[in-house]
Amino acid sequence: MYARDNAAGASTGQQLPADELVEAAGTALRMLADPTRLRIVWLLRETEMDVAGLAAATGAARPAVSQHLAKLRLAGLLRMRREGRRAIYTVRGGHVRRLIEEVVSAAEHHLTGAPDHD
């Protein structure tokens, strides 16, 4: 980025989000940058699953899935509830659900050459 780019953006009167928000958003996006974590969140966007189900669906080892789930929870992307000894996971709400659907849709448009939506 060039200095003049900053000056041009500043003149529009638009404010940057608070540093804390930018850091939290960056953490969430870094968590989704891993293909296995992206698959996990995709699967959990409309249903609840446990570690065994996620491992079977993604083809990843159970210990790896558990580690991914812990990171996704720490980033605030997933919720967990207990059902006896089982931990059941799901996405943390509509924002995460829409984010994952939009990023996959954007990738599909990029790969297929489909026009972007406005």
N, C-alpha and C positions, 0 to 999 in steps of 0.2 A: 504494500500500500504506500502511496506517496503522500507527502504532507498536504498537498493541495486537495487530495481526496477527503482528508479529515476536515479541512476547512469548508469544503463544499457541503458535506453532510451536516456540519454544525450550523450552517446558515439556514437550514430548513426548520429549525426550532425543535427538532425531534431530540428527546433525551434518551440516553442509554439506560438500560435497566441497571439497578444497583449491582455492585460488584458481587454481593452474596448470591443474587439471583443468577448472574452469569456463571459463577462458579458451580452452582448446583445444576444448572442446565448443561454445562460442559461435562460434568460428571455423569449425568444421565446419558448424554450422547456417547461418551466414551464406553459406557457399559453396553450400549446397543451396537457398538462397532464390532463386537466379537460375533462371528456367525452363529456359534452355538447359543449364545445368550439371545440373539435376535430370534432364532428359531423357538427358543423357550418362551419368550414374551409373545411371539406370534400365536403359539399354541394356547397360551393362557389368556389371550385377549377376550375369549368368549366362553371359557369353561374353567373349571377347577381341576387340578391334577396333583398327584403326589410325585415324589422323586422317581419311583419305579416306573410310573406311566410316562413321565417326561424322558427318562433314560431310554425306554423302549421306542418312543416316538421319534427321538432325535438320533438314536444310534450311539449316543455318548455313554460313557461309563457312569454308573451311579455316583461314585465319589466326585467325579468332575461336575456332574449336574448339581450335586449338593453345594459345591463351591460356587458355581455360577449363581445358584439361587440365593446364597448368602450375600453375594456382591450386589445382585439386583435388589434385594431387600434393603441393604444399607443405602443404596442410591435412591430409595423411595419409589421404586418402580413396581414392586410386588407387595402383596399382602399374604400373610400366612395365618392359618388357623389350625388348631389341633382337633383331630377326630380320633379319640383314643390315643394310641401311640403314633399314629400317622400325622404327618404335617401336610396340609393341603394348601396349595398356592393358587393365586389368581392375580391379575393385574390390579393396580391400585386405582382404577377408575377410568372415566371417560377420556381424560387428557392423554393418559398413556396409551389407551386403546386407539384413539385417533392418531396419535403420533406414529405408532407402529404401522398402522394401515396406510398412512400418508407416505411414510418413507419407503415402504414396499411398493406402493403405487408409483411413486416417483422413479424408483429403480426400474420398474416394468416399462414405464414410458421411455426412459432413457435407452433401455435395451431394445425395445421394439420400434423406436422412432415415432411413437404415437405423440400427437400434439399435447402440450401442457394445458391444464385447465387454468382459467383466470379466477 
